[in-house]
């Protein structure tokens, strides 16, 4: 009796799978498990590459700040330069 009630009241798609377990692509078609794993891996690789780029940027920024400090700029002048760069990036 419980199985019948669940079968009647659980939203399912045409292949009989529960909608909560289905992943959909941008166009709305149902993705299988393999495509879902591929898209997840693709997103993870993209995130890792962005994190690597950010780490390289931070490292270069640190070197540039060191160069400015060695050139005789004060802490406040360097802070103003960083704020100006941040405002330009927006």
Buried (B, 14 or more C-beta within 10 A) or exposed (E): EEEEEEEEEEEEEEEEEEEEEBEEEEEEEBBEEEEBEEEEEEEEEEEEEEEEEEEEEEEEEEEBBEEBEEEEBEEEEBEEBBEEEEEEEE
